[in-house]
Amino acid sequence: MKLNPPLLGLLDLELDLSFTGASQDVLEQLSDQSPRAFLIEAEPWEKDLRAWIQFIRCDQSFTCPELVRQTLLLSMGLQFTDDSDIAALNSSWRQKPEKTDVLSFPVFDENIVLSQEQSLELGDIVVSLPTAEHQAKEQNHSLMTELRWLVSHGLLHLLGWDHPTSHRLKEMLCYQEQLLCINGNLPIDGDKKEEIDYAL
């Protein structure tokens, strides 16, 4: 029996998350130690990401590759690092020798043919914790809110979103706010993000 995308979106999605938590050195640099457990454990992020992807798959107004809507197995990576490591990645992959808050490395190919038993790889998200903490202080909200904001931003990039214009950026930030209202597993403190110029 062939399932249509809305019905598939309601089925349990399996997400294989390759997680690289923050090193002890990076953790010690943070003044806000409250999200420490969420920076070394994959499970809460896996639940949040799965909830976000499920929401996106079920909402036809969201930009989402059809193959992502139809597959039951997804894999992706999430890494928390420091400013020097993310600057090196930014320089190597984007020819921008500077630190940034979040980088996305999409590997999704719309033309790939997979059976429903095969896992679809989306790519990787890398977040700089020192920059995230700095931005959280600037925006006057928690580090946890900033991390969820950055990871949701990275996820949308993995799914094909981009923001070449201010209108597209505004649209993307609006969708991120919707995602952050979905309670997967991570704490929500209700703060809203001001528009800033994301480097992705």
FIKOLZA-1660 file (N, C-alpha, C; in steps of 0.1 Angstrom, whole numbers, plus 5000, padded with zeros to 4 digits):
% residues 200
   i   px   py   pz ch aa at
   1 5008 4988 5000  A  M  N
   1 5000 5000 5000  A  M CA
   1 5009 5012 5000  A  M  C
   2 5006 5022 4991  A  K  N
   2 5014 5034 4990  A  K CA
   2 5007 5045 4999  A  K  C
   3 5015 5051 5008  A  L  N
   3 5010 5061 5017  A  L CA
   3 5012 5075 5011  A  L  C
   4 5003 5084 5013  A  N  N
   4 5005 5097 5008  A  N CA
   4 5013 5105 5018  A  N  C
   5 5019 5116 5014  A  P  N
   5 5028 5124 5024  A  P CA
   5 5021 5128 5037  A  P  C
   6 5008 5133 5037  A  P  N
   6 5003 5137 5050  A  P CA
   6 5002 5125 5059  A  P  C
   7 4998 5114 5054  A  L  N
   7 4997 5102 5063  A  L CA
   7 5011 5098 5068  A  L  C
   8 5020 5098 5059  A  L  N
   8 5034 5094 5063  A  L CA
   8 5039 5104 5074  A  L  C
   9 5035 5116 5073  A  G  N
   9 5040 5126 5083  A  G CA
   9 5035 5123 5097  A  G  C
  10 5024 5116 5098  A  L  N
  10 5019 5112 5111  A  L CA
  10 5025 5099 5116  A  L  C
  11 5032 5092 5108  A  L  N
  11 5039 5080 5113  A  L CA
  11 5051 5083 5121  A  L  C
  12 5055 5074 5129  A  D  N
  12 5067 5077 5137  A  D CA
  12 5080 5078 5128  A  D  C
  13 5086 5089 5129  A  L  N
  13 5098 5091 5122  A  L CA
  13 5110 5087 5130  A  L  C
  14 5119 5079 5124  A  E  N
  14 5131 5075 5131  A  E CA
  14 5142 5085 5127  A  E  C
  15 5149 5091 5137  A  L  N
  15 5160 5100 5134  A  L CA
  15 5173 5094 5141  A  L  C
  16 5183 5092 5132  A  D  N
  16 5196 5088 5137  A  D CA
  16 5205 5100 5138  A  D  C
  17 5207 5105 5150  A  L  N
  17 5215 5117 5152  A  L CA
  17 5229 5114 5156  A  L  C
  18 5238 5118 5148  A  S  N
  18 5253 5117 5151  A  S CA
  18 5256 5130 5159  A  S  C
  19 5259 5128 5172  A  F  N
  19 5260 5139 5181  A  F CA
  19 5274 5140 5187  A  F  C
  20 5280 5152 5185  A  T  N
  20 5293 5155 5191  A  T CA
  20 5291 5166 5202  A  T  C
  21 5291 5163 5214  A  G  N
  21 5288 5172 5225  A  G CA
  21 5300 5181 5227  A  G  C
  22 5298 5191 5235  A  A  N
  22 5308 5201 5239  A  A CA
  22 5319 5194 5247  A  A  C
  23 5332 5198 5244  A  S  N
  23 5343 5193 5252  A  S CA
  23 5343 5199 5266  A  S  C
  24 5350 5193 5275  A  Q  N
  24 5352 5199 5288  A  Q CA
  24 5357 5213 5288  A  Q  C
  25 5367 5215 5279  A  D  N
  25 5373 5229 5278  A  D CA
  25 5362 5239 5274  A  D  C
  26 5354 5236 5264  A  V  N
  26 5344 5245 5259  A  V CA
  26 5333 5247 5270  A  V  C
  27 5329 5237 5277  A  L  N
  27 5320 5238 5288  A  L CA
  27 5325 5247 5299  A  L  C
  28 5337 5247 5302  A  E  N
  28 5343 5255 5313  A  E CA
  28 5343 5270 5309  A  E  C
  29 5343 5273 5296  A  Q  N
  29 5343 5287 5291  A  Q CA
  29 5329 5293 5293  A  Q  C
  30 5319 5286 5295  A  L  N
  30 5305 5291 5296  A  L CA
  30 5302 5297 5310  A  L  C
  31 5297 5309 5310  A  S  N
  31 5293 5314 5323  A  S CA
  31 5279 5308 5327  A  S  C
  32 5271 5304 5317  A  D  N
  32 5258 5298 5320  A  D CA
  32 5259 5283 5319  A  D  C
  33 5259 5277 5331  A  Q  N
  33 5261 5262 5332  A  Q CA
  33 5248 5255 5332  A  Q  C
  34 5236 5262 5331  A  S  N
  34 5223 5255 5333  A  S CA
  34 5220 5245 5322  A  S  C
  35 5225 5248 5309  A  P  N
  35 5221 5238 5299  A  P CA
  35 5232 5227 5297  A  P  C
  36 5241 5225 5307  A  R  N
  36 5252 5216 5306  A  R CA
  36 5248 5202 5301  A  R  C
  37 5238 5197 5307  A  A  N
  37 5234 5183 5303  A  A CA
  37 5230 5182 5289  A  A  C
  38 5224 5193 5283  A  F  N
  38 5219 5193 5269  A  F CA
  38 5231 5195 5260  A  F  C
  39 5242 5198 5265  A  L  N
  39 5254 5200 5256  A  L CA
  39 5263 5188 5255  A  L  C
  40 5259 5177 5263  A  I  N
  40 5267 5165 5262  A  I CA
  40 5259 5153 5259  A  I  C
  41 5246 5154 5258  A  E  N
  41 5237 5143 5256  A  E CA
  41 5229 5145 5243  A  E  C
  42 5228 5134 5235  A  A  N
  42 5221 5135 5222  A  A CA
  42 5206 5134 5223  A  A  C
  43 5201 5126 5233  A  E  N
  43 5187 5122 5233  A  E CA
  43 5178 5134 5233  A  E  C
  44 5180 5144 5242  A  P  N
  44 5170 5155 5241  A  P CA
  44 5170 5163 5228  A  P  C
  45 5181 5164 5221  A  W  N
  45 5182 5171 5208  A  W CA
  45 5175 5162 5198  A  W  C
  46 5177 5149 5199  A  E  N
  46 5171 5140 5189  A  E CA
  46 5156 5141 5190  A  E  C
  47 5150 5142 5202  A  K  N
  47 5136 5143 5204  A  K CA
  47 5131 5156 5198  A  K  C
  48 5138 5167 5201  A  D  N
  48 5134 5180 5196  A  D CA
  48 5134 5181 5180  A  D  C
  49 5145 5176 5175  A  L  N
  49 5147 5176 5160  A  L CA
  49 5137 5168 5154  A  L  C
  50 5134 5156 5159  A  R  N
  50 5124 5147 5154  A  R CA
  50 5110 5154 5154  A  R  C
  51 5107 5161 5165  A  A  N
  51 5094 5168 5166  A  A CA
  51 5093 5179 5156  A  A  C
  52 5104 5186 5154  A  W  N
  52 5104 5197 5144  A  W CA
  52 5102 5192 5130  A  W  C
  53 5109 5181 5127  A  I  N
  53 5109 5175 5113  A  I CA
  53 5095 5170 5111  A  I  C
  54 5089 5163 5121  A  Q  N
  54 5075 5158 5119  A  Q CA
  54 5065 5170 5116  A  Q  C
  55 5067 5181 5123  A  F  N
  55 5058 5192 5121  A  F CA
  55 5060 5198 5107  A  F  C
  56 5072 5199 5102  A  I  N
  56 5075 5204 5089  A  I CA
  56 5069 5194 5078  A  I  C
  57 5071 5181 5081  A  R  N
  57 5066 5171 5071  A  R CA
  57 5051 5172 5069  A  R  C
  58 5044 5175 5080  A  C  N
  58 5029 5175 5080  A  C CA
  58 5023 5188 5075  A  C  C
  59 5031 5199 5075  A  D  N
  59 5026 5212 5071  A  D CA
  59 5030 5215 5056  A  D  C
  60 5021 5214 5047  A  Q  N
  60 5024 5216 5033  A  Q CA
  60 5029 5230 5030  A  Q  C
  61 5026 5240 5039  A  S  N
  61 5031 5254 5037  A  S CA
  61 5046 5255 5039  A  S  C
  62 5052 5246 5046  A  F  N
  62 5066 5246 5049  A  F CA
  62 5074 5241 5037  A  F  C
  63 5085 5247 5033  A  T  N
  63 5094 5242 5023  A  T CA
  63 5100 5230 5029  A  T  C
  64 5098 5219 5021  A  C  N
  64 5104 5206 5026  A  C CA
  64 5105 5197 5014  A  C  C
  65 5117 5191 5011  A  P  N
  65 5118 5182 5000  A  P CA
  65 5108 5170 5001  A  P  C
  66 5102 5166 4990  A  E  N
  66 5092 5156 4990  A  E CA
  66 5098 5143 4995  A  E  C
  67 5110 5140 4992  A  L  N
  67 5116 5128 4997  A  L CA
  67 5117 5128 5013  A  L  C
  68 5119 5139 5019  A  V  N
  68 5120 5140 5033  A  V CA
  68 5106 5138 5039  A  V  C
  69 5096 5143 5032  A  R  N
  69 5082 5140 5036  A  R CA
  69 5078 5125 5036  A  R  C
  70 5084 5118 5027  A  Q  N
  70 5080 5104 5025  A  Q CA
  70 5088 5094 5032  A  Q  C
  71 5100 5097 5036  A  T  N
  71 5109 5087 5042  A  T CA
  71 5106 5085 5057  A  T  C
  72 5109 5074 5062  A  L  N
  72 5106 5071 5076  A  L CA
  72 5119 5071 5084  A  L  C
  73 5131 5071 5077  A  L  N
  73 5144 5071 5084  A  L CA
  73 5152 5082 5079  A  L  C
  74 5156 5091 5089  A  L  N
  74 5165 5102 5086  A  L CA
  74 5178 5102 5094  A  L  C
  75 5188 5107 5089  A  S  N
  75 5201 5108 5097  A  S CA
  75 5207 5122 5095  A  S  C
  76 5213 5127 5106  A  M  N
  76 5219 5140 5105  A  M CA
  76 5229 5141 5116  A  M  C
  77 5238 5152 5116  A  G  N
  77 5247 5154 5126  A  G CA
  77 5245 5167 5133  A  G  C
  78 5249 5168 5146  A  L  N
  78 5248 5180 5154  A  L CA
  78 5261 5180 5163  A  L  C
  79 5268 5192 5162  A  Q  N
  79 5280 5193 5169  A  Q CA
  79 5280 5207 5176  A  Q  C
  80 5285 5206 5189  A  F  N
  80 5287 5219 5197  A  F CA
  80 5302 5221 5198  A  F  C
  81 5307 5232 5195  A  T  N
  81 5321 5235 5194  A  T CA
  81 5324 5249 5199  A  T  C
  82 5337 5254 5197  A  D  N
  82 5340 5267 5201  A  D CA
  82 5343 5276 5189  A  D  C
  83 5346 5289 5192  A  D  N
  83 5348 5299 5181  A  D CA
  83 5359 5295 5172  A  D  C
  84 5370 5290 5177  A  S  N
  84 5382 5287 5168  A  S CA
  84 5379 5276 5158  A  S  C
  85 5372 5266 5163  A  D  N
  85 5368 5254 5154  A  D CA
  85 5358 5259 5143  A  D  C
  86 5348 5266 5147  A  I  N
  86 5338 5270 5138  A  I CA
  86 5344 5280 5128  A  I  C
  87 5354 5289 5132  A  A  N
  87 5360 5298 5123  A  A CA
  87 5368 5290 5113  A  A  C
  88 5375 5279 5117  A  A  N
  88 5383 5271 5108  A  A CA
  88 5374 5265 5097  A  A  C
  89 5362 5260 5102  A  L  N
  89 5352 5254 5092  A  L CA
  89 5347 5264 5083  A  L  C
  90 5344 5276 5088  A  N  N
  90 5339 5287 5080  A  N CA
  90 5349 5291 5069  A  N  C
  91 5361 5291 5073  A  S  N
  91 5372 5295 5064  A  S CA
  91 5374 5284 5053  A  S  C
  92 5374 5271 5057  A  S  N
  92 5376 5260 5048  A  S CA
  92 5364 5258 5039  A  S  C
  93 5352 5259 5043  A  W  N
  93 5341 5256 5035  A  W CA
  93 5334 5268 5028  A  W  C
  94 5335 5280 5035  A  R  N
  94 5328 5291 5029  A  R CA
  94 5338 5303 5026  A  R  C
  95 5351 5300 5027  A  Q  N
  95 5361 5310 5024  A  Q CA
  95 5359 5323 5032  A  Q  C
  96 5353 5322 5044  A  K  N
  96 5351 5333 5053  A  K CA
  96 5359 5331 5066  A  K  C
  97 5371 5336 5067  A  P  N
  97 5380 5333 5079  A  P CA
  97 5375 5341 5092  A  P  C
  98 5363 5337 5096  A  E  N
  98 5358 5344 5108  A  E CA
  98 5349 5335 5116  A  E  C
  99 5347 5337 5128  A  K  N
  99 5338 5329 5136  A  K CA
  99 5323 5333 5132  A  K  C
 100 5314 5323 5135  A  T  N
 100 5300 5326 5133  A  T CA
 100 5293 5318 5143  A  T  C
 101 5279 5319 5143  A  D  N
 101 5272 5312 5154  A  D CA
 101 5268 5298 5150  A  D  C
 102 5264 5296 5137  A  V  N
 102 5260 5282 5133  A  V CA
 102 5263 5280 5118  A  V  C
 103 5267 5268 5115  A  L  N
 103 5270 5264 5101  A  L CA
 103 5261 5252 5098  A  L  C
 104 5256 5252 5086  A  S  N
 104 5249 5240 5081  A  S CA
 104 5256 5234 5069  A  S  C
 105 5257 5221 5068  A  F  N
 105 5264 5214 5057  A  F CA
 105 5254 5204 5051  A  F  C
 106 5245 5209 5042  A  P  N
 106 5235 5200 5037  A  P CA
 106 5241 5190 5027  A  P  C
 107 5237 5178 5027  A  V  N
 107 5242 5168 5018  A  V CA
 107 5230 5161 5010  A  V  C
 108 5218 5166 5013  A  F  N
 108 5206 5160 5008  A  F CA
 108 5206 5162 4992  A  F  C
 109 5202 5151 4985  A  D  N
 109 5201 5151 4971  A  D CA
 109 5187 5148 4967  A  D  C
 110 5180 5157 4961  A  E  N
 110 5166 5155 4958  A  E CA
 110 5164 5144 4948  A  E  C
 111 5174 5140 4940  A  N  N
 111 5173 5130 4929  A  N CA
 111 5177 5116 4934  A  N  C
 112 5181 5115 4947  A  I  N
 112 5184 5102 4951  A  I CA
 112 5172 5093 4952  A  I  C
 113 5174 5080 4950  A  V  N
 113 5163 5070 4950  A  V CA
 113 5166 5061 4962  A  V  C
 114 5156 5061 4972  A  L  N
 114 5158 5053 4984  A  L CA
 114 5145 5045 4986  A  L  C
 115 5147 5033 4992  A  S  N
 115 5135 5026 4997  A  S CA
 115 5132 5031 5010  A  S  C
 116 5120 5029 5015  A  Q  N
 116 5116 5034 5028  A  Q CA
 116 5124 5028 5040  A  Q  C
 117 5131 5017 5037  A  E  N
 117 5139 5010 5047  A  E CA
 117 5153 5017 5048  A  E  C
 118 5157 5025 5038  A  Q  N
 118 5170 5032 5039  A  Q CA
 118 5169 5045 5045  A  Q  C
 119 5180 5049 5052  A  S  N
 119 5181 5062 5059  A  S CA
 119 5185 5073 5049  A  S  C
 120 5178 5084 5050  A  L  N
 120 5181 5096 5042  A  L CA
 120 5190 5105 5050  A  L  C
 121 5202 5108 5045  A  E  N
 121 5211 5117 5052  A  E CA
 121 5208 5132 5048  A  E  C
 122 5206 5140 5059  A  L  N
 122 5203 5154 5057  A  L CA
 122 5216 5163 5057  A  L  C
 123 5226 5160 5065  A  G  N
 123 5238 5168 5066  A  G CA
 123 5241 5171 5081  A  G  C
 124 5249 5181 5083  A  D  N
 124 5254 5184 5096  A  D CA
 124 5251 5199 5100  A  D  C
 125 5249 5201 5113  A  I  N
 125 5248 5214 5119  A  I CA
 125 5259 5215 5130  A  I  C
 126 5266 5227 5129  A  V  N
 126 5277 5229 5139  A  V CA
 126 5274 5243 5146  A  V  C
 127 5274 5243 5159  A  V  N
 127 5271 5255 5167  A  V CA
 127 5283 5259 5175  A  V  C
 128 5286 5272 5175  A  S  N
 128 5297 5277 5184  A  S CA
 128 5290 5281 5197  A  S  C
 129 5294 5275 5208  A  L  N
 129 5288 5278 5221  A  L CA
 129 5292 5292 5226  A  L  C
 130 5305 5296 5226  A  P  N
 130 5308 5309 5230  A  P CA
 130 5300 5320 5223  A  P  C
 131 5299 5319 5210  A  T  N
 131 5291 5329 5202  A  T CA
 131 5276 5328 5206  A  T  C
 132 5271 5316 5208  A  A  N
 132 5257 5315 5212  A  A CA
 132 5255 5321 5225  A  A  C
 133 5264 5319 5234  A  E  N
 133 5262 5326 5248  A  E CA
 133 5263 5341 5247  A  E  C
 134 5272 5346 5239  A  H  N
 134 5273 5360 5237  A  H CA
 134 5260 5366 5231  A  H  C
 135 5255 5359 5221  A  Q  N
 135 5242 5364 5214  A  Q CA
 135 5230 5363 5224  A  Q  C
 136 5230 5353 5232  A  A  N
 136 5219 5351 5242  A  A CA
 136 5219 5363 5252  A  A  C
 137 5231 5367 5256  A  K  N
 137 5232 5379 5265  A  K CA
 137 5227 5392 5258  A  K  C
 138 5231 5393 5245  A  E  N
 138 5227 5405 5237  A  E CA
 138 5212 5405 5235  A  E  C
 139 5206 5394 5234  A  Q  N
 139 5192 5393 5231  A  Q CA
 139 5184 5392 5244  A  Q  C
 140 5191 5391 5255  A  N  N
 140 5185 5391 5269  A  N CA
 140 5175 5379 5270  A  N  C
 141 5180 5367 5266  A  H  N
 141 5173 5355 5268  A  H CA
 141 5183 5344 5272  A  H  C
 142 5178 5332 5275  A  S  N
 142 5187 5322 5280  A  S CA
 142 5196 5316 5269  A  S  C
 143 5207 5309 5273  A  L  N
 143 5215 5302 5264  A  L CA
 143 5207 5291 5257  A  L  C
 144 5198 5284 5264  A  M  N
 144 5191 5273 5259  A  M CA
 144 5182 5278 5248  A  M  C
 145 5175 5290 5249  A  T  N
 145 5167 5296 5239  A  T CA
 145 5176 5298 5226  A  T  C
 146 5187 5304 5228  A  E  N
 146 5196 5307 5217  A  E CA
 146 5201 5294 5210  A  E  C
 147 5204 5284 5217  A  L  N
 147 5208 5271 5211  A  L CA
 147 5197 5265 5203  A  L  C
 148 5185 5265 5208  A  R  N
 148 5173 5260 5201  A  R CA
 148 5171 5268 5188  A  R  C
 149 5172 5281 5189  A  W  N
 149 5171 5290 5178  A  W CA
 149 5181 5287 5167  A  W  C
 150 5193 5285 5171  A  L  N
 150 5204 5283 5161  A  L CA
 150 5202 5269 5155  A  L  C
 151 5199 5259 5163  A  V  N
 151 5197 5245 5157  A  V CA
 151 5185 5245 5148  A  V  C
 152 5175 5251 5151  A  S  N
 152 5163 5252 5142  A  S CA
 152 5166 5259 5129  A  S  C
 153 5174 5269 5130  A  H  N
 153 5179 5277 5118  A  H CA
 153 5187 5267 5109  A  H  C
 154 5196 5260 5116  A  G  N
 154 5205 5251 5108  A  G CA
 154 5197 5240 5102  A  G  C
 155 5186 5235 5109  A  L  N
 155 5178 5225 5103  A  L CA
 155 5171 5229 5091  A  L  C
 156 5165 5241 5091  A  L  N
 156 5158 5247 5079  A  L CA
 156 5168 5248 5067  A  L  C
 157 5180 5251 5070  A  H  N
 157 5190 5251 5059  A  H CA
 157 5193 5237 5054  A  H  C
 158 5193 5227 5062  A  L  N
 158 5195 5214 5057  A  L CA
 158 5183 5209 5049  A  L  C
 159 5171 5215 5051  A  L  N
 159 5160 5212 5043  A  L CA
 159 5158 5220 5031  A  L  C
 160 5168 5229 5028  A  G  N
 160 5167 5237 5015  A  G CA
 160 5164 5251 5017  A  G  C
 161 5161 5256 5029  A  W  N
 161 5158 5270 5031  A  W CA
 161 5170 5278 5029  A  W  C
 162 5168 5291 5025  A  D  N
 162 5179 5301 5024  A  D CA
 162 5173 5314 5026  A  D  C
 163 5182 5324 5028  A  H  N
 163 5177 5338 5030  A  H CA
 163 5185 5348 5023  A  H  C
 164 5184 5348 5009  A  P  N
 164 5192 5358 5002  A  P CA
 164 5187 5372 5002  A  P  C
 165 5174 5374 5007  A  T  N
 165 5168 5387 5008  A  T CA
 165 5163 5389 5022  A  T  C
 166 5160 5401 5026  A  S  N
 166 5155 5404 5039  A  S CA
 166 5141 5398 5041  A  S  C
 167 5133 5397 5030  A  H  N
 167 5120 5391 5030  A  H CA
 167 5121 5376 5033  A  H  C
 168 5130 5369 5027  A  R  N
 168 5132 5355 5029  A  R CA
 168 5137 5352 5043  A  R  C
 169 5146 5361 5048  A  L  N
 169 5151 5359 5062  A  L CA
 169 5139 5361 5072  A  L  C
 170 5131 5371 5070  A  K  N
 170 5119 5373 5079  A  K CA
 170 5110 5361 5079  A  K  C
 171 5108 5356 5067  A  E  N
 171 5099 5344 5066  A  E CA
 171 5105 5332 5073  A  E  C
 172 5118 5330 5072  A  M  N
 172 5125 5319 5078  A  M CA
 172 5125 5321 5093  A  M  C
 173 5127 5333 5098  A  L  N
 173 5127 5335 5113  A  L CA
 173 5113 5333 5118  A  L  C
 174 5102 5336 5110  A  C  N
 174 5089 5333 5115  A  C CA
 174 5086 5318 5116  A  C  C
 175 5091 5310 5107  A  Y  N
 175 5089 5296 5108  A  Y CA
 175 5097 5290 5119  A  Y  C
 176 5109 5296 5122  A  Q  N
 176 5116 5292 5134  A  Q CA
 176 5109 5294 5147  A  Q  C
 177 5102 5305 5148  A  E  N
 177 5094 5307 5160  A  E CA
 177 5083 5297 5161  A  E  C
 178 5077 5292 5150  A  Q  N
 178 5067 5282 5151  A  Q CA
 178 5074 5269 5156  A  Q  C
 179 5085 5266 5151  A  L  N
 179 5092 5253 5155  A  L CA
 179 5095 5254 5170  A  L  C
 180 5099 5265 5175  A  L  N
 180 5103 5266 5189  A  L CA
 180 5091 5265 5199  A  L  C
 181 5079 5266 5193  A  C  N
 181 5067 5265 5201  A  C CA
 181 5063 5250 5203  A  C  C
 182 5070 5241 5195  A  I  N
 182 5067 5227 5196  A  I CA
 182 5076 5221 5207  A  I  C
 183 5070 5215 5216  A  N  N
 183 5077 5209 5228  A  N CA
 183 5081 5195 5225  A  N  C
 184 5094 5193 5220  A  G  N
 184 5099 5180 5218  A  G CA
 184 5104 5175 5231  A  G  C
 185 5115 5180 5236  A  N  N
 185 5121 5175 5249  A  N CA
 185 5129 5186 5256  A  N  C
 186 5133 5196 5249  A  L  N
 186 5142 5207 5254  A  L CA
 186 5133 5218 5261  A  L  C
 187 5139 5225 5271  A  P  N
 187 5131 5235 5278  A  P CA
 187 5128 5247 5268  A  P  C
 188 5117 5253 5271  A  I  N
 188 5112 5265 5263  A  I CA
 188 5110 5276 5273  A  I  C
 189 5116 5287 5271  A  D  N
 189 5114 5298 5281  A  D CA
 189 5106 5309 5275  A  D  C
 190 5101 5308 5263  A  G  N
 190 5091 5317 5258  A  G CA
 190 5097 5330 5252  A  G  C
 191 5110 5332 5252  A  D  N
 191 5116 5344 5246  A  D CA
 191 5115 5343 5231  A  D  C
 192 5114 5355 5225  A  K  N
 192 5114 5355 5210  A  K CA
 192 5127 5362 5206  A  K  C
 193 5131 5357 5194  A  K  N
 193 5144 5362 5189  A  K CA
 193 5142 5374 5180  A  K  C
 194 5151 5384 5182  A  E  N
 194 5151 5396 5173  A  E CA
 194 5158 5392 5160  A  E  C
 195 5155 5399 5150  A  E  N
 195 5162 5396 5137  A  E CA
 195 5176 5400 5138  A  E  C
 196 5185 5391 5134  A  I  N
 196 5199 5394 5133  A  I CA
 196 5204 5388 5119  A  I  C
 197 5215 5392 5115  A  D  N
 197 5220 5388 5102  A  D CA
 197 5228 5375 5103  A  D  C
 198 5221 5364 5101  A  Y  N
 198 5227 5351 5102  A  Y CA
 198 5237 5349 5090  A  Y  C
 199 5248 5342 5094  A  A  N
 199 5259 5341 5084  A  A CA
 199 5258 5330 5075  A  A  C
 200 5248 5321 5076  A  L  N
 200 5247 5309 5068  A  L CA
 200 5245 5313 5053  A  L  C
% end
